[in-house]
Amino acid sequence: MAQSITNLPVGARVKFGRYQVETEEPQPITWVIADKNHAGYPSGAITLLTEGIIDLRAFDAKEPNSSDSNRKSYGNNKYSQSNMVFWLNSRAESDWYKSQNSSDAAPTNEATGNYGTGYDDRPGFLHYFSDEEYGYILSTIQTVVRNTVVDGGGSEVVRGKVFLLSETEVGLGDEVSGTPEGSKLALFTNDASRITKLTAQAYKNTLSTSKPSTQDAPWHWWLRTPNASNSCYVRVVSASGTLTNINAYNGRDGVRPALNLTPDISVSDTTDSEGCYIVYERKAPVIDGKDGDLGTKFGPFRSEE
């Protein structure tokens, strides 16, 4: 039997899509419902956030040719030009990386802190999603503040299928007063609600030389929000659920992506042995192309000043 995904409450666990950290068999991704029909997201959308940290990767690589000394040594904190946002929205089996500015650099191991987690040679995040699953994911507009050091302040709009959450959306306030990056998701109520750990898959298969001492230990995870007074620091949720920041090139930080699903899909009416609902596939329209927001000059997403 099946039921509408709209019947599930915030916090319900859902299996959707598959992911591969390194060379292990791709495994189902477990998500939690972070909100339903959230303000500013597509109408009626079901917002999913990975339950745990699915991998340890850098937000953006060092940019040796940058005129900014911080970005030269520590990476770029502008989300719309980050390695992370392009990788998250790619279905490519290889060669997903494309330079986004004159000083952009690929997230090789050497350019991401030598933790063993370079990902320029990995498939795009969406590679192991079926065509049907890909068709269920809605393109979503995200507001992102810009730092005042080299990016001019204010904010920009980014559109993509898969995204990182903002400081505002996880309930940690606004990076810039008067410029919220969306609004708080229902899932987040306090520090404890933001604490998470690596998935068993990520813990077992990551090549990172720095990770939690045990799989049950909490770990920090990336947001899309830059530190507005710096050109390389990116905001992260700490292991204790509070706000901090880390250099963009740091390849040992957690990836916890979000996406929005169309509400007219069905899930199982009971949970599986792991307490998860299963999304039922149906033949959806095939979407041409390989990347997240198609038909724009920006590739896998659109950035609007």
N, C-alpha and C positions, 0 to 999 in steps of 0.2 A: 504494500500500500504506500501511497505517497501523500504528501501535504505541501502546501505552499510554504516557501521559505519565510514568508511574512509572518507565519504563525510562531516562529521561534523567537524567544526573548533575547534581549541584550545579554551577552555573556555565554550564549549557547555555542558549543563547539561544532565546527563544520569541516569536513574534509573536501578539499577542492584543489585541483591541479597537482602537479608533481614537481619535485626539485631534486637536483643532484649537487652535492657539495664538491666532490672531487671525482672519483672513479667508481663509487658505489652505485648500485642500481638506483635509478630515480625513485623517490618515495613520495607517498601522498603528503600534502601539506595540511596541517591542522591550523585552522583559523578560529578566531572568536568573533562573534557579532559585536561590533563596537558601537553601533547605532543603527537606527532605521529612519528613513526619510529625514536625514540630517539637513539642517538649514545650509543652503549654499551648494549642496551636492545635487546630482540629478534627482528629479522628482520620484519619490517612492523607493529610492535605492537602498539596498542592504549593504552596510559598510562592514567589511571584513578586515581584521588585523591579524597577522600571524600570532598564534598563541605564544610562541617562543621566538627566540633569536634563531633564524634559520642559517646564519653564516656569519663569519667574521671577515669583513672586507673594508677597504678605505672608502671614504666619501669622495675623495678626489686625489689624484697623484700630484707629487711635486711638479712644478713647472720651471725647469732650469732656465728657460729663455724669457721668463717674465721680468718685466721692469720693476715689479714690486718684490722687495727682498723677502717678505714673508711667504708669498706664493711661490717664489723660487725654491724655498727650503721646506715649506710645510703644506703646499697645496692651496687650492682655490675654494673659498666657502660660498661662492655664488651657485646656488642650487641649479639654476637653468643651464649652467655650463659644466656641471659636475659629471664625472664619470658615472657616478651612481645612478643618476636619473636616466641616462641613456641605456645603461645596462638593464635596469629594472623594466624598461619598456621594450626591450628587444626580444624577438623570437629567433634570432639568428643562431645557427649552430656554431659559427665562428665569425671572426672579423666584424664584431658588432661595433668596435671602437672607431669613431671618426672624430678628427680634431674639430673643436668648437670655437677656437680662437687662435691667434697667431702664436701663442705660447703654450697652448694646451699640450698635455703629454698623456700617454697611455698608462693605465694602472698596472705596470709591471711590478714584480716583487721588489726590485731595487727602488722604484719610485714610491712605494707604499710602506716604507719602514723596514724592509727585509724581515718581515714576520713569516714569510712563506705563503702569503695570501694574495699575491698579485692575481688579477682576474681578467687581464686583457685577452688571455687565451682560453677563457671559459665560454660556454654557450650563454646567450642572453637568459635572463631570469625566466622569461615566458616560453623558452624553447620546448619544455616538456609538457606544456598545456595543449590539450587537443584543440582542434578547430572549433568544436562546439563550446568548450570551456572558454576559449578566447572570445567567442562571440557573446558570452554572457557578461563580459566585463565592460563597464561603461566608462567612457572618457570623462574625466573629472577636472574641473578648474580648481587650481590651488593658488592662493595668494602667498607670496613669499617676500619678506622685507629684504632690502638690500643694505649692505654695510655702507657707512658714511665715509670710509677711508678712501676707497678707490671706485666704488660702484654708484656713488651719487645719492645714497639714501633713498627714502621713499620705498616703494614696493613694485613688484612685477607680478604678472599672472602667468602661470605655467599650466598647460593642459596635457594630461597623460592618463593612461589606464592604470598604472601602478605608481605609487608615490610614497614618500615618507611623510609621517605626520609632523605637524608644527608644534612649537612651544604652546601656542594657544589651544590647539586641539587636544593636547594631553592634560590640560588644566593647570599649566604652570605659568599662566599670565601671558602678557604681550611683550615681546622683545622691545618694541618701540611703542611708547604710549600713544594711543590714538590710532594705531595701525594694527588691528588684530589680524592674525593670519587664519581666518575662518572663525569657528566657534568651538567650544569644548564639546567633545564627544561624550555620550551618556556613560560609556564604560568607565570613565576616569572620575573618581570621587575623592581620592586621597593618594598619599605617597605609595601605600601598599598596592593600590590598583595599578600602579605603573611599573612595579617590580616584576621582572621576568628573568628567565634563564635560557641557556642554550637548549635547543631540542636535542634529543638523544642522537639523532642523525648528525647534527652539526658538531656536537661534542666529540663524537667518535671519529669523524672524517675530516675535520678541519686540519690544515697543516700549520696553523698558527703556533708559533713558539710561545705565545702568551695567551692563556685562557684560564677560566676558573679552575680551582683546585679539584672540584668535583662537579659533576653534571648538575647537581641540585643547587649549586651556589649561584646567586643572582649575578648579572653582568650588565654592563652599560650598553645603550643602543642609540643609534643616530636619529636625530630629528632633521628636518629640512632647513630649519632656521639658522641663519648665521649669527655669530656674535656681531652685533651691528656696529661696534666700535673697532673692529679688527678685520683684516682681509683674509685670514686663514683659519680662525677658530670657528667651529661648528657646534651648535648646541646639541647636547646628548642628555638622555635620562640616565642618571647614575644608578649604580647597583642598589641604592637605598630609595630610589624613586624620586629623587630630587633633581634639580637642574644644575648642570655644569657644562663645560665646553672642552673640546679636544681638537687638536690640529687635524685638518681635513685629510692629510696623507696617512693617518694612523690606521694601519691595516689590521689591528686587533679589536676593532670595535664592532658592535653587533648590528646586524641588518634585520629590521623588523618592518617589512612593507605592509601597506594597506591598499585596498581596492574597493570599488563599488560594483555590486552585482545588480542586474535587472531584477525587479521584484516578481516577474512572472515565470519563475522557474520552480521546480519541485524538488523536495528533499525527502528522504526516508521518514516514515512516521515514528520510527523508533531509532535509538542509537545503536551503534555497533559495540563490539566488545571493549572498545577504548572510550566509549562515552561520546562518540561523534555522530552527527547526522551526515548523510551522504547525499551529495548533489546528484540528481538524476540527469543524465544527458538526453537530449533530444536533438534531432537534426535542426541546427540553427543555420541561418544564412552564412555562407562562406564569405569572410572578409578578405579581400585581396591584400597582398603585401605581407610584410614580416614584422613591422614595428607598430608601436603603441597608438599614436594618433596620426592616421595616415593622410596623405594628400596635402601636407604642409611643407613649406621650405625648411622647417626646423627638424625634420626627421621624425623621431619617435614621440615628440610632443611639441606643443607650441608655447613659446615664451612671448609675452606681450608686455612692453614697457608700461 
